Every structure is written in C-alpha cells, then in structure tokens.
Amino acid sequence: MAEAVMSGVRAPAARRSSLRAIARRKPMIAFMMALPLILLILLLVVYPALYSIHLATLNRSMKRFVGFGNFLFLFKRDTFWMVVKQSVIFACTAVFFKTLIGIFLANFVHTIPTKGQRKWRGMLMVSWVIPTAISSITWFWLFDPSYSAFNWLLAKFFGTAPIPWLGEPLWARFCVILVNIWAGTPFFMIMYLAALKSVPEQLYEAAAIDGANWWQRLWYVTLPMMRNIISITVLFSLIVTFANFDIVRILTNGGPVDQTQIFATWAFQVGIQGNDIPLGASVSLFMFPILGVSAYFILRGVRRRSQEI
C-alpha cells in the first residue's frame, strides 16, 4: 500500500520535471521551427547580396579582380550622378505623398461607421492588389500621346493642346512618381488605419473637452501616437521604392535620354543589356549606403521614442 502511495507521489513529480525540461527546450524548438525560413532568407537574400559584392570587384569579363575600380569608374560618369539624383527625387517625393495621402485616407475610413468600413477598405485597396506590371501597362495607355484619355479630357473641357506625358523629362518624371503613389498609397492607408484603431478614445475625449478642433486632435493626439508606425512604414517604403523597377521600365524605359533612369532600371541597362554585370552590380550596391543611413536615423528615432514611453 505504501509503495502504491509513493509511486503516486512520484508520478506527478516526474511529470512536472518532464514539463520543465520541455519548457527549457522551447527556445530550441522555436529555433528549429524558424530554421526553414532562416535558410530561405539566407538563400534568397544574403547569398545574392554577398555574391553581388563579389561581382562588383571584378572586371567586365569577370576574370580579373579590380577592387573598387567599378565604383571609381561610375563616380566619373555624369549619368551616374544624374541617376542618383533622380532616384532620390523619385523615392523621397513618392514616399512623402504616399505618407500624406495614406494618413488622410486612414482618418477618412476611421471616421466611417464600422459597417461601411469594409466596403471602403476594399475599394481603396484595389490599386495595391492589382499586379504592378498590369496597372503600369494601363497607365501607359492613359499617357499615350495619340490615344491618351487624359489629353482627350483636357481638350474636351479646357481646349488645351495634347501633352507629351512620357516624351518630355519633366512630365515623364511626374508620371512615374504619380503611378508609384497610386500603387503604394493603399499600403500606407491600411497600416495607419491599424495604428488609428489602437489610439485610446479617452485621449480624443480629453482633447474635445479641452476644446481642440479636428486639426489639433490630429496634430497633438493622432500623429504623436502614430510616430513609430509612420517611421517604420516610411523606412519600408523607401527601401521598396528605391528598388522599384517595373513602373519605370514599362512607362518610360528610363527615357527620354535617361532622364527617368533610377538605380534598378539603369543597373539592368548597364549590367544585362550592356553585358557588364559587375558594373551593374556596382550600380545596385550604391543603394546600400543611402538606405543604410536612412535606416539608421529612422530606427534611432523609433528607439528613442520607445524608451521615452
């Protein structure tokens, strides 16, 4: 009888020790479950990045090591610095307006009753859901000099002469930035809408009691509570916009006369079409310091605000 009682006491103790052992192994279990994703990232991101660094140190035939020779060659070319300027203008302008319009749309949808929000979210997300290549081809036809719907509307209602949307540098830059804004704004809207849902209603009630108007509630309550998500979204969009390829490639192919070339399209032209893969890799790698500096300052601001909270 005593042995049965003792065995009954030992059984729960043994189960507790085994549970503790499993709990101690949880980090290892989590690591093993995440291992396929880690290997995929290493295969598709880290390896190509390291290989592109290796390519950038070779000559055109990829048989001789030239160190920083490709970069020194690029620094002497006026086209390269024009591409740098155009890439910065393209990315910063597009991200600025996507942020501005995204905040406005998020506030607009947030004020709609809950039953109607699903419909508006669905309609406003259409431009982001459509594949960029397909939507860019549609925009290309809208900007076509002979059959442009925009030119027809302008001539019909204002009597203006046809505008060469993709034939003049200034208009061509405007068009590629406009299409990027149109395609990317819904992502900002849905991120900011999620952030708005997490802002406590008590803050708005307190601001209303203090007599704050709509603008003051937005400036002193909404935006400070959304600063971190705004910063992270801007950083993510900067990375994606700097690496954008399909919009410029389809609409202008870098023209007219390389006036809309950005890093991705010019790297493709130099590396693939020009049969100089090391030089194209060097063009692509030049995005790293620009994005690295941007990421440093943005993430530093996020970390400081998180510590203040």
C-alpha positions as CSV (number, residue, x, y, z in Angstrom):
1,M,0.0,0.0,0.0
2,A,2.8,2.4,1.0
3,E,4.6,1.6,-2.3
4,A,1.5,2.5,-4.2
5,V,1.2,5.8,-2.4
6,M,4.9,6.6,-3.0
7,S,4.6,5.8,-6.7
8,G,1.5,8.0,-6.9
9,V,3.5,10.9,-5.4
10,R,6.5,10.3,-7.7
11,A,4.3,10.3,-10.9
12,P,3.2,14.0,-10.6
13,A,6.8,14.9,-9.7
14,A,8.1,13.1,-12.7
15,R,5.5,14.8,-14.9
16,R,6.5,18.2,-13.6
17,S,10.2,17.6,-14.2
18,S,9.4,16.5,-17.8
19,L,7.3,19.6,-18.3
20,R,10.1,21.7,-17.0
21,A,12.5,20.0,-19.4
22,I,10.2,20.7,-22.3
23,A,9.9,24.3,-21.2
24,R,13.6,24.6,-21.2
25,R,13.8,23.3,-24.7
26,K,11.2,25.8,-26.0
27,P,13.9,28.2,-27.4
28,M,15.4,25.3,-29.3
29,I,12.0,24.1,-30.6
30,A,11.2,27.7,-31.7
31,F,14.6,27.9,-33.5
32,M,14.0,24.6,-35.3
33,M,10.6,25.7,-36.4
34,A,12.0,29.0,-37.7
35,L,15.0,27.3,-39.4
36,P,13.4,26.7,-42.8
37,L,12.6,30.5,-43.0
38,I,16.1,31.4,-41.9
39,L,17.6,29.1,-44.6
40,L,15.2,30.6,-47.2
41,I,16.3,34.1,-46.3
42,L,20.0,33.1,-46.4
43,L,19.4,31.5,-49.8
44,L,17.4,34.3,-51.4
45,V,18.7,37.4,-49.7
46,V,22.1,37.0,-48.0
47,Y,23.7,34.9,-50.7
48,P,22.7,37.1,-53.6
49,A,23.8,40.2,-51.7
50,L,27.3,38.7,-50.9
51,Y,27.6,37.5,-54.5
52,S,26.8,40.9,-55.9
53,I,29.5,42.4,-53.7
54,H,31.9,39.8,-55.2
55,L,30.8,40.7,-58.7
56,A,31.3,44.4,-58.1
57,T,35.0,43.7,-57.6
58,L,35.6,42.0,-60.9
59,N,36.2,43.4,-64.4
60,R,33.8,43.2,-67.3
61,S,34.9,39.7,-68.3
62,M,34.6,38.6,-64.6
63,K,38.1,37.1,-64.7
64,R,40.2,39.8,-63.0
65,F,39.9,41.4,-59.6
66,V,39.7,45.2,-59.8
67,G,38.6,46.1,-56.3
68,F,36.9,49.5,-56.2
69,G,37.6,50.1,-59.9
70,N,34.0,49.8,-61.0
71,F,32.9,52.4,-58.4
72,L,35.7,54.8,-59.3
73,F,34.6,54.5,-63.0
74,L,31.0,55.2,-62.0
75,F,31.9,58.3,-60.0
76,K,33.5,59.8,-63.1
77,R,30.3,59.5,-65.2
78,D,27.7,62.3,-65.2
79,T,25.0,59.8,-66.0
80,F,25.6,58.0,-62.7
81,W,25.1,61.1,-60.6
82,M,22.0,62.0,-62.6
83,V,20.7,58.6,-61.8
84,V,21.5,59.1,-58.1
85,K,19.7,62.5,-58.1
86,Q,16.7,61.1,-60.0
87,S,16.4,58.0,-57.7
88,V,16.4,60.2,-54.6
89,I,13.8,62.6,-56.0
90,F,11.7,59.7,-57.2
91,A,11.8,57.8,-53.9
92,C,11.5,60.7,-51.5
93,T,8.7,62.5,-53.4
94,A,6.7,59.3,-53.8
95,V,7.1,58.3,-50.1
96,F,6.2,61.8,-48.9
97,F,2.9,61.9,-50.8
98,K,2.1,58.3,-50.0
99,T,2.5,59.1,-46.3
100,L,0.4,62.3,-46.6
101,I,-2.4,60.7,-48.6
102,G,-2.3,57.5,-46.5
103,I,-2.8,59.4,-43.3
104,F,-5.7,61.3,-44.9
105,L,-7.4,58.2,-46.2
106,A,-6.8,56.3,-42.9
107,N,-8.5,59.1,-41.0
108,F,-11.3,59.2,-43.6
109,V,-12.0,55.5,-43.3
110,H,-11.6,55.6,-39.5
111,T,-14.5,58.1,-39.2
112,I,-16.9,55.9,-41.2
113,P,-19.2,53.7,-39.2
114,T,-17.9,50.2,-38.8
115,K,-20.4,48.6,-41.1
116,G,-19.3,50.7,-44.0
117,Q,-15.6,50.5,-43.5
118,R,-15.2,47.1,-45.2
119,K,-16.6,48.4,-48.4
120,W,-14.3,51.5,-48.4
121,R,-11.3,49.5,-47.5
122,G,-11.9,47.1,-50.3
123,M,-12.3,49.8,-52.9
124,L,-9.2,51.7,-51.7
125,M,-7.1,48.6,-51.7
126,V,-7.7,47.8,-55.4
127,S,-4.7,49.7,-56.7
128,W,-2.4,47.9,-54.4
129,V,-3.8,44.4,-55.1
130,I,-3.6,44.7,-58.9
131,P,-0.1,43.5,-60.1
132,T,2.1,46.5,-60.8
133,A,3.0,45.4,-64.3
134,I,-0.6,45.2,-65.4
135,S,-1.6,48.5,-63.8
136,S,1.6,50.1,-65.3
137,I,0.5,49.0,-68.8
138,T,-2.9,50.6,-68.3
139,W,-1.3,53.8,-67.2
140,F,1.0,53.6,-70.3
141,W,-2.1,53.7,-72.5
142,L,-3.6,56.5,-70.5
143,F,-0.4,58.5,-71.1
144,D,-0.1,57.5,-74.8
145,P,0.4,60.7,-76.9
146,S,-2.1,59.6,-79.6
147,Y,-4.8,57.9,-77.6
148,S,-4.4,59.4,-74.2
149,A,-7.6,59.7,-72.2
150,F,-6.1,62.5,-70.2
151,N,-5.3,64.5,-73.3
152,W,-8.9,63.9,-74.6
153,L,-10.4,65.1,-71.3
154,L,-8.1,68.2,-71.3
155,A,-9.0,69.0,-74.9
156,K,-12.7,68.4,-74.3
157,F,-13.2,70.5,-71.2
158,F,-10.3,73.0,-71.4
159,G,-9.3,73.1,-75.0
160,T,-5.6,72.5,-74.2
161,A,-3.1,71.1,-76.6
162,P,-2.0,67.4,-76.2
163,I,0.6,67.0,-73.5
164,P,3.6,64.6,-74.3
165,W,3.3,62.9,-71.0
166,L,6.1,60.4,-71.5
167,G,8.1,62.4,-74.1
168,E,9.3,65.3,-72.0
169,P,11.6,64.8,-69.0
170,L,9.6,66.8,-66.5
171,W,6.3,65.2,-67.4
172,A,7.9,61.8,-67.6
173,R,9.2,62.1,-64.0
174,F,5.8,63.3,-62.9
175,C,4.1,60.3,-64.5
176,V,6.3,57.6,-62.9
177,I,6.0,59.3,-59.5
178,L,2.3,59.5,-59.9
179,V,1.9,55.8,-60.8
180,N,4.1,54.8,-57.8
181,I,2.0,56.9,-55.5
182,W,-1.2,55.4,-56.9
183,A,0.1,51.9,-56.4
184,G,1.6,52.3,-53.0
185,T,-0.7,54.6,-51.1
186,P,-3.2,51.8,-50.0
187,F,-0.4,50.0,-48.1
188,F,0.2,53.2,-46.1
189,M,-3.6,53.6,-45.6
190,I,-4.1,50.1,-44.1
191,M,-1.0,50.4,-41.8
192,Y,-2.1,53.8,-40.5
193,L,-5.7,52.6,-40.1
194,A,-4.5,49.8,-37.9
195,A,-2.5,52.3,-35.9
196,L,-5.5,54.5,-35.5
197,K,-7.5,51.6,-34.1
198,S,-5.0,51.4,-31.3
199,V,-5.2,55.0,-30.2
200,P,-7.3,55.2,-26.9
201,E,-10.6,57.0,-27.3
202,Q,-10.0,58.7,-23.9
203,L,-7.4,60.9,-25.5
204,Y,-9.8,62.2,-28.1
205,E,-12.4,62.8,-25.4
206,A,-10.0,64.7,-23.3
207,A,-8.9,66.8,-26.3
208,A,-12.6,67.5,-27.1
209,I,-13.2,68.6,-23.5
210,D,-10.2,71.0,-23.8
211,G,-11.8,72.5,-27.0
212,A,-9.4,71.0,-29.5
213,N,-10.6,71.1,-33.2
214,W,-10.0,68.4,-35.8
215,W,-6.6,69.7,-36.8
216,Q,-5.4,70.0,-33.2
217,R,-6.6,66.5,-32.4
218,L,-4.7,65.2,-35.4
219,W,-1.5,67.1,-34.7
220,Y,-1.4,66.7,-30.9
221,V,-3.0,63.3,-30.4
222,T,-3.1,61.2,-33.5
223,L,0.3,61.8,-35.1
224,P,2.3,61.5,-31.8
225,M,0.6,58.2,-31.1
226,M,1.4,57.0,-34.7
227,R,5.0,58.3,-35.0
228,N,6.7,54.8,-34.7
229,I,4.4,53.1,-37.2
230,I,4.8,56.1,-39.6
231,S,8.6,55.9,-39.3
232,I,8.7,52.1,-39.9
233,T,6.3,52.4,-42.8
234,V,8.3,55.2,-44.4
235,L,11.5,53.1,-44.0
236,F,10.0,50.0,-45.6
237,S,8.6,52.1,-48.4
238,L,11.9,53.9,-49.0
239,I,13.6,50.5,-49.5
240,V,10.9,49.2,-51.8
241,T,10.7,52.5,-53.8
242,F,14.4,52.8,-54.3
243,A,14.4,49.2,-55.7
244,N,11.4,49.8,-57.9
245,F,11.9,48.6,-61.4
246,D,8.7,47.7,-63.2
247,I,6.9,51.1,-63.2
248,V,9.8,53.0,-64.8
249,R,10.7,50.1,-67.1
250,I,7.2,49.8,-68.5
251,L,6.3,53.5,-68.7
252,T,9.5,55.2,-69.9
253,N,12.3,52.6,-70.1
254,G,14.4,55.2,-68.5
255,G,13.8,57.8,-71.2
256,P,13.7,60.3,-72.7
257,V,17.5,60.2,-72.9
258,D,18.0,58.6,-69.5
259,Q,16.1,61.4,-67.8
260,T,13.9,59.0,-65.7
261,Q,16.5,56.3,-65.0
262,I,16.7,55.1,-61.4
263,F,19.1,52.6,-59.8
264,A,17.2,49.5,-60.7
265,T,16.5,50.3,-64.4
266,W,20.0,51.7,-65.0
267,A,21.6,48.7,-63.3
268,F,19.6,46.5,-65.6
269,Q,20.5,48.5,-68.7
270,V,24.2,48.6,-67.8
271,G,24.5,45.0,-66.4
272,I,22.1,42.9,-68.6
273,Q,21.6,44.9,-71.8
274,G,25.1,46.3,-71.7
275,N,26.7,43.0,-70.9
276,D,28.7,44.4,-68.0
277,I,27.3,42.5,-65.0
278,P,30.0,43.7,-62.5
279,L,29.3,47.4,-63.3
280,G,25.5,46.8,-63.0
281,A,26.1,45.1,-59.6
282,S,28.1,48.2,-58.6
283,V,25.2,50.5,-59.5
284,S,22.8,48.3,-57.4
285,L,25.2,48.3,-54.4
286,F,25.3,52.1,-54.3
287,M,21.7,52.0,-52.9
288,F,23.1,50.3,-49.7
289,P,24.8,53.4,-48.1
290,I,21.9,55.6,-48.9
291,L,19.3,53.2,-47.4
292,G,21.7,52.4,-44.5
293,V,22.0,56.0,-43.4
294,S,18.2,56.4,-43.8
295,A,17.5,53.3,-41.7
296,Y,20.0,54.3,-39.0
297,F,18.3,57.7,-38.4
298,I,14.8,56.4,-38.7
299,L,15.3,53.4,-36.4
300,R,17.3,55.6,-33.9
301,G,14.3,57.9,-33.6
302,V,11.9,54.9,-33.1
303,R,14.2,53.5,-30.4
304,R,14.4,56.8,-28.6
305,R,10.6,57.3,-28.6
306,S,10.1,53.7,-27.4
307,Q,12.4,54.4,-24.4
308,E,10.5,57.6,-23.6
309,I,7.3,55.6,-23.3
